[in-house]
Amino acid sequence: MERQAIQDELILYGRRFTSRLLLGTARYDSPSVLADAIAVADPALLTVSLRHQMSGAKESGASFWNLLRETKRPLLPNTAGCLSAHEAVKTACMARELFQTNLVKLEVIADEVSLQPDPFGLVEAAMELVKLGFHVLPYCTEDWVLCRRLMDAGCEVLMPWAAPIGTGQGPRNPRALRELRQRAPQVPLIVDAGIGLPSHACQVMEWGFDGVLVNTAVSRSLDPIRMARAFANSVNAGRSAFLAGPMIEQQVAAPSTPQIGRPFASDLSTLPGLRVSEPRMGTLVP
């Protein structure tokens, strides 16, 4: 069992991670709550926005940066809030210089109401960043054509949404998500945005997705530390269920108890003057 656990690693651009949970670092009530949530969640990566890092007083930014370094967790900078490909590329270049990593979560937002990704700007920015040597993890929808264009652009990992950012609705289009998983079986797919409950995370992991990124579902819960632990457990449970191979769903009932050797296992409805009562199997009622 231990050997299987070691082999079942999340691999992103050649880097190996034992955890399949990614954790955002925004909107926590205090730095100490964030630090404790990170400790119990044991995430593979921490997402951090350059805008968040640079905002506020200089001392506040330094404190936040020191907190992240003390966790000793790999960082995944993102281009949150960028509304054009040009802005996203510029932000990613600044993030690489600041955080010393080629990894970038690429966001190019088309609609400020739904925060839906811009499919055209996303592909444009991805192509440019790949040329610049970035390892791009694009935040996208579950649309297969868009995902294929991003893979053609050089993206080796995709981050489709479950629902709009921060809504906590869970998977709004399960069928499309599952079809995406089937059509890109060898591509790491991390569900990003819209996850609100640990059960949502468990569900998508059961479908075969490679990881889950959560932020608001943890940071805005009443007890972020307990919720972070719950998400870590649910991701592990969903992954274990997927690897175990769930039973095939049936359209009709099938007895779980063998009929052979059980008293009254025959079809009693054929006996004259008798019928089988529904509450108790085998009880005869005249």
Secondary structure, 3 states (H helix, E strand, C coil): CHHHHHHCCEEECCEEECCCEEEECCCCCCHHHHHHHHHHHCCCEEEEEHHHHHCCCHHHHHHHHHHHHHHCCCEEEECCCCCCHHHHHHHHHHHHHHHCCCEEEECCECCCCCCCECHHHHHHHHHHHHHCCCEEEEEECCCHHHHHHHHHCCCCCEEECCCCCCCCCCCCCHHHHHHHHHHCCCCCEEEECCCCCHHHHHHHHHCCCCEEEECHHHHCCCCHHHHHHHHHHHHHHHHHHHHHCCCCCCCCCCCCCCCCCCCCCCCHHHCCCCEECCCCCCCEEC
